[in-house]
Amino acid sequence: MCRVLDVARAGYYAWLRDPLSDRAKEDARLLRLIRASYEASHGAYGARRVFLDLREAGETCSRHRVERLM
């Protein structure tokens, strides 16, 4: 199967051990914070205000990343 998909065996087995990348894990953590901020505003905040909330809380991420996750 690895030959057909042109994937290295080592890469396949590494993916089996830890299927989520560090970026995906960080995105999931940020998404929880984004949802909390959005729900605290009763759905009134958009990406810009949520981004500012995260920045006030000490998180470092870009506005574009918040927009993508929202």
C-alpha positions in Angstrom: 0.0 0.0 0.0 2.9 2.4 0.8 4.3 1.8 -2.6 1.0 2.6 -4.4 0.5 5.7 -2.4 4.1 6.7 -2.7 4.6 7.0 1.1 7.6 6.0 3.0 7.0 3.1 5.5 8.7 5.0 8.3 6.4 8.0 7.7 3.3 5.7 7.8 4.3 4.1 11.1 5.2 7.5 12.5 1.7 8.7 11.6 0.2 5.6 13.3 1.9 6.5 16.5 1.0 10.2 16.5 -1.6 11.1 13.9 -2.0 14.7 15.0 0.7 17.2 14.2 1.8 19.8 16.7 0.1 22.5 14.6 -3.2 20.5 14.7 -2.9 20.2 18.5 -2.3 23.9 18.8 -5.2 24.7 16.5 -7.5 22.6 18.7 -6.3 24.4 21.8 -6.8 27.8 20.2 -10.2 26.7 18.9 -11.4 26.0 22.4 -10.3 29.5 23.5 -12.0 31.0 20.4 -15.2 29.3 21.2 -15.1 30.4 24.8 -14.6 34.0 23.8 -17.3 33.8 21.2 -19.8 32.3 23.6 -18.9 34.8 26.3 -19.9 37.6 23.9 -23.2 35.8 23.1 -22.2 35.4 19.5 -21.6 39.1 18.9 -17.9 39.1 18.4 -16.3 38.5 15.1 -12.7 37.3 14.3 -11.2 40.7 15.0 -12.6 41.1 18.5 -12.0 37.5 19.4 -8.4 38.0 18.2 -8.1 41.0 20.5 -9.6 39.0 23.4 -7.0 36.3 22.9 -4.2 38.9 22.7 -5.4 40.4 26.0 -5.3 36.9 27.5 -1.7 36.6 26.5 -2.0 34.3 23.5 0.2 34.8 20.6 -1.4 34.1 17.2 -2.3 36.1 14.1 -5.7 37.5 13.2 -5.6 35.4 10.1 -5.3 32.2 12.1 -8.2 33.2 14.2 -10.3 33.9 11.0 -9.3 30.5 9.6 -10.3 28.6 12.7 -13.6 30.5 13.1 
